[in-house]
């Protein structure tokens, strides 16, 4: 039976070679994040249960209690999901091939003329999927140890790579025009993106992005359930397609029957709606909705409004308990100038005019930086 090999390696072509070697033996790979502290690595190993670990020094360590994988399994990717506890998402070679094919077709990637640049952490599907789609479509690949704005822009400007995948914080540090196409994921996209930047929606369980600029990739189906018109939510987003996970590492399968009674649908935990143009808009995590005075507020919507203020460099919106309102909307901001911090009244007016009065923040917290995950998402639970 195939084994699961954990790769405790930094990004770069050495990682790519190690992944190839694992696949060549018929085994599956579980990328670890070498930046994590030892306790976090131990928790990941306990959740993923690999049979052996390949370290950065090339040493291979057998792991007691490791479990084998199924025939055809290619990756077991760690995800914390909504609980914060690590879980393993099992992706098959067939699922990765379906994802690579659909992505390449949508972008018009030609292996004879295009090259992918992998510069995001390989322990996350958004970073590793650049590698897997390159390998599975025989498209040339450059892989560097991590995101370096100057180096990434230089690679794009020189033509050494034509396509890459970034998160919003990384995108803001380069000129995206140096690439033919940039896939953007990981968090809500800023407004005013150039035409060559494609916003993506997906998760570890979908093997990377499966909806590009609101339009599902070929072979991907999207449905909504549990409509809640009062809150402005079309419903929970359900997805189905050949690139979905086989199961979690514990053997459980999260797929359910959809609104039409057919099976195979993955509940994403995200709320969304389909516009008159047929495009999907993701409103945010259903668990992130703020209920204030019986009204529901999407943090992402408020963040997008506040991000347009010239006095705000970064912003995150979350809640604090309030004796009158239940929860109150709070904005954590990183100002562009500490001597000219926008006032609460100014920001409240801005949000009230563009969204609704109840969506306006009742408090502003000035921060030096926002807590983020390695993939660029704001850690709302760490906003205090």
C-alpha positions in Angstrom: 0.0 0.0 0.0 1.2 3.6 -0.7 2.7 5.5 2.2 2.3 9.1 3.2 5.6 11.1 3.2 5.7 14.4 5.0 8.0 17.0 3.4 9.5 19.2 6.0 11.3 21.3 3.4 11.5 25.0 2.4 10.0 26.1 -0.9 12.0 26.0 -4.1 13.0 23.5 -6.8 14.4 21.2 -4.1 10.9 20.7 -2.8 9.6 20.1 -6.3 12.2 17.4 -6.8 11.3 15.8 -3.5 7.6 15.8 -4.5 8.4 14.2 -7.8 10.4 11.5 -6.0 7.5 10.7 -3.7 5.1 10.4 -6.6 7.5 8.3 -8.6 7.4 5.6 -5.8 3.6 5.6 -5.8 3.4 7.4 -2.4 1.5 10.5 -1.4 3.0 13.7 0.0 2.1 15.9 3.0 3.8 19.3 2.8 4.7 20.8 6.2 5.4 24.4 6.9 9.0 24.6 8.1 8.3 28.1 9.6 6.0 26.6 12.3 7.3 26.1 15.8 7.9 22.5 17.1 4.6 22.2 19.0 2.6 23.1 15.8 4.6 20.6 13.7 3.9 17.9 16.3 0.2 18.7 16.1 0.3 18.5 12.3 2.0 15.1 12.4 -0.5 13.8 14.8 -3.4 14.9 12.5 -1.8 13.8 9.2 -0.1 10.6 10.5 2.6 10.2 7.9 4.7 7.1 7.8 7.9 9.0 7.3 9.3 12.6 7.2 11.8 14.0 4.9 13.8 16.8 6.6 15.7 19.7 5.1 18.9 17.9 5.7 17.7 15.1 3.5 17.3 12.7 6.4 14.3 10.4 6.4 12.6 9.6 9.7 10.1 6.9 10.2 7.1 7.9 12.3 5.5 5.6 14.8 1.7 5.2 14.3 1.8 6.4 10.7 -1.0 5.3 8.4 -0.9 4.4 4.7 -3.0 6.1 2.0 -5.3 4.8 -0.7 -4.2 3.9 -4.2 -4.3 7.1 -6.3 -3.9 9.5 -3.4 -1.4 12.3 -4.3 -1.5 14.8 -1.4 -2.7 15.2 2.1 -2.9 18.9 2.8 -3.3 20.4 6.2 -6.1 22.8 6.8 -7.4 24.3 10.0 -10.9 25.0 8.7 -13.3 26.8 11.0 -12.2 25.0 14.1 -8.5 26.1 14.2 -7.5 22.4 14.7 -5.4 20.8 11.9 -7.1 18.3 9.6 -5.8 16.4 6.6 -7.5 16.9 3.2 -6.9 13.9 0.9 -6.5 14.9 -2.8 -6.1 12.3 -5.5 -4.0 12.4 -8.7 -7.2 12.5 -10.7 -8.5 15.5 -8.7 -5.2 17.4 -9.2 -5.2 16.6 -12.9 -8.8 17.9 -13.2 -7.9 21.1 -11.4 -4.7 21.6 -13.5 -6.6 20.9 -16.8 -9.5 23.3 -15.9 -7.2 26.1 -14.8 -5.0 25.9 -17.8 -7.9 25.8 -20.2 -9.5 28.9 -18.6 -6.3 30.8 -18.7 -5.2 29.6 -22.1 -1.9 28.4 -20.8 0.4 27.1 -23.5 3.4 25.1 -22.3 5.4 26.1 -25.3 5.1 29.8 -24.4 4.2 30.1 -20.7 6.0 29.5 -17.4 4.6 29.4 -13.9 6.3 31.0 -11.0 5.6 29.4 -7.6 6.4 31.8 -4.7 3.8 31.2 -2.0 4.2 28.7 0.8 3.9 25.1 -0.5 2.2 24.0 2.7 -0.9 25.8 1.4 -2.9 24.7 -1.6 -2.7 28.1 -3.2 1.1 27.9 -3.3 1.4 24.2 -4.1 -1.2 24.1 -6.8 1.1 26.2 -9.0 3.6 23.3 -8.7 1.1 20.5 -9.3 -0.5 22.1 -12.3 2.9 22.7 -13.8 3.9 19.1 -13.3 0.7 17.7 -14.6 0.5 19.8 -17.7 4.2 19.8 -18.5 4.3 23.6 -18.2 7.7 25.0 -17.3 8.1 26.0 -13.7 10.2 28.3 -11.6 10.0 27.9 -7.8 11.6 30.1 -5.3 11.9 29.8 -1.5 9.3 32.4 -0.7 7.8 35.6 -1.8 10.3 38.4 -2.3 8.7 41.4 -4.0 11.8 42.6 -5.8 12.7 39.1 -7.1 9.1 38.2 -8.1 8.8 41.5 -10.1 12.2 41.0 -11.7 11.2 37.4 -12.8 8.0 38.7 -14.3 9.6 41.7 -16.0 12.4 39.6 -17.5 9.9 37.2 -19.0 11.3 34.2 -17.1 7.8 33.5 -15.9 4.5 34.6 -17.3 2.0 33.3 -14.7 1.9 33.3 -11.0 -0.4 33.0 -7.9 -0.4 35.6 -5.2 -2.4 36.8 -2.2 -3.6 40.4 -1.8 -0.8 41.6 0.5 1.8 40.3 -2.0 0.0 41.7 -5.0 0.2 45.2 -3.5 4.0 45.0 -3.4 4.6 44.4 -7.1 3.6 45.7 -10.5 1.2 42.9 -11.7 1.5 44.1 -15.2 4.8 42.3 -15.6 2.9 39.0 -15.7 0.6 37.7 -18.4 -1.8 36.5 -15.7 -1.9 36.6 -11.9 -4.3 34.4 -9.9 -5.4 36.1 -6.7 -6.7 34.2 -3.8 -6.5 33.8 0.0 -8.7 36.8 1.0 -11.1 39.4 -0.3 -9.7 41.1 -3.4 -9.2 44.8 -3.5 -11.1 47.0 -5.9 -9.6 48.3 -9.1 -7.7 45.2 -10.2 -6.0 45.2 -13.6 -7.5 42.9 -16.3 -4.6 40.4 -16.0 -5.4 39.8 -12.3 -8.0 37.0 -11.9 -9.8 36.7 -8.5 -10.2 33.0 -7.5 -12.5 31.3 -5.0 -11.6 27.9 -3.6 -10.2 26.1 -0.6 -8.0 23.2 0.3 -10.9 20.8 -0.1 -11.4 22.0 -3.8 -7.7 21.5 -4.7 -7.2 25.3 -5.3 -9.4 27.9 -6.9 -12.5 26.6 -8.8 -14.3 29.9 -9.5 -12.5 32.6 -11.5 -13.8 36.1 -11.5 -17.2 34.7 -10.4 -17.4 32.1 -13.1 -17.0 28.4 -12.2 -14.3 26.5 -14.1 -15.4 23.9 -16.7 -16.7 20.9 -14.9 -17.5 22.8 -11.7 -21.0 23.2 -10.4 -22.2 25.8 -7.8 -25.4 25.9 -5.9 -26.8 27.8 -2.9 -28.8 26.5 0.0 -30.5 27.9 3.1 -31.6 31.2 1.6 -31.8 34.0 4.1 -33.0 37.0 2.1 -33.2 39.3 5.1 -29.5 39.2 5.8 -28.6 39.8 2.2 -27.2 36.3 1.9 -28.2 34.2 -1.1 -27.3 31.1 0.8 -24.4 28.8 1.7 -22.2 28.1 -1.3 -22.2 24.4 -2.3 -19.7 23.2 -4.9 -19.3 20.0 -6.9 -16.6 18.8 -9.4 -13.9 16.3 -10.2 -11.2 18.2 -8.3 -12.8 17.9 -4.9 -11.1 16.0 -2.0 -11.6 12.2 -1.7 -12.1 12.5 2.1 -10.4 13.9 5.2 -7.5 12.0 6.7 -9.8 10.5 9.3 -11.8 8.9 6.6 -14.8 11.2 6.8 -16.4 12.6 3.7 -18.0 16.1 4.0 -20.0 15.9 0.9 -23.8 16.1 1.1 -27.0 16.0 -1.0 -27.6 19.3 -2.7 -30.9 21.3 -3.0 -31.9 19.1 -5.9 -31.4 15.9 -3.9 -28.4 14.8 -5.9 -25.2 13.9 -4.0 -21.5 14.9 -4.1 -21.9 18.5 -3.0 -19.3 20.1 -0.7 -20.7 22.7 1.8 -18.1 25.4 1.9 -19.3 27.3 5.0 -19.3 30.5 2.9 -22.2 32.7 2.1 -22.7 34.0 -1.3 -25.1 35.1 -4.0 -25.4 35.1 -7.8 -25.8 38.4 -9.5 -27.9 39.3 -12.5 -24.8 38.7 -14.6 -24.7 35.1 -13.4 -21.4 35.6 -11.5 -20.9 34.3 -8.0 -20.1 36.8 -5.3 -18.7 35.4 -2.0 -20.0 37.4 0.9 -17.8 35.7 3.5 -17.7 33.0 6.1 -21.2 32.3 7.5 -19.5 32.1 10.9 -18.1 35.6 10.4 -21.5 37.4 10.1 -21.9 40.0 12.8 -25.3 40.3 14.3 -25.8 43.8 15.7 -29.2 44.9 16.8 -30.8 42.0 15.0 -29.2 43.2 11.7 -26.5 41.1 10.0 -23.3 42.7 8.7 -20.6 41.1 6.5 -17.1 42.1 7.7 -15.7 41.8 4.2 -18.2 44.3 2.8 -17.3 46.9 5.4 -13.6 46.2 4.9 -13.9 46.9 1.2 -15.5 50.3 1.8 -13.0 51.3 4.5 -10.1 50.2 2.3 -10.9 52.9 -0.2 -10.1 55.6 2.4 -6.8 57.2 1.6 -5.9 57.3 5.3 -6.1 53.5 5.7 -3.3 51.2 4.7 -4.9 48.0 6.0 -8.2 47.3 7.7 -10.0 44.4 9.3 -13.6 44.4 10.7 -14.8 42.2 13.5 -17.0 42.4 16.6 -17.0 43.1 20.3 -19.7 42.2 22.7 -22.1 45.1 23.4 -24.7 45.3 26.1 -27.2 47.2 23.9 -26.6 45.8 20.4 -25.4 42.2 21.2 -22.3 42.7 19.1 -20.9 46.0 17.8 -19.0 46.4 14.6 -15.4 47.3 15.2 -12.8 48.4 12.6 -9.1 47.6 13.2 -7.1 49.9 11.0 -3.4 50.4 10.1 -3.3 54.1 9.2 -1.1 55.4 6.4 -0.1 58.3 8.7 -0.2 58.1 12.5 -0.5 61.9 12.6 -3.7 61.9 10.5 -5.7 58.9 11.7 -9.3 59.0 10.3 -11.9 59.8 12.9 -14.7 57.3 13.9 -17.3 59.7 12.6 -15.7 60.0 9.2 -15.5 56.2 8.8 -19.0 55.7 10.1 -20.4 58.2 7.5 -18.4 56.5 4.7 -19.9 53.0 5.5 -23.4 54.3 6.2 -23.5 56.1 2.8 -22.4 53.0 0.9 -23.8 50.1 2.8 -26.2 50.7 5.7 -26.3 52.6 9.0 -26.1 49.4 11.1 -23.0 48.3 9.1 -21.0 51.4 10.2 -18.3 50.7 12.9 -19.1 51.8 16.4 -15.5 51.6 17.4 -12.1 52.1 15.7 -8.9 50.4 16.9 -5.6 51.7 15.6 -3.0 49.0 15.1 0.6 48.8 13.8 -0.2 45.5 11.9 -3.0 43.0 11.5 -2.7 39.4 12.5 -2.6 37.3 9.4 -2.2 33.6 8.4 0.7 32.7 6.1 -1.7 32.8 3.2 -2.6 36.4 3.9 -6.0 36.0 5.6 -6.8 38.1 8.6 -7.0 36.1 11.9 -10.3 37.6 13.2 -10.0 35.5 16.4 -6.8 37.4 17.2 -8.4 40.8 16.9 -8.7 42.0 20.5 
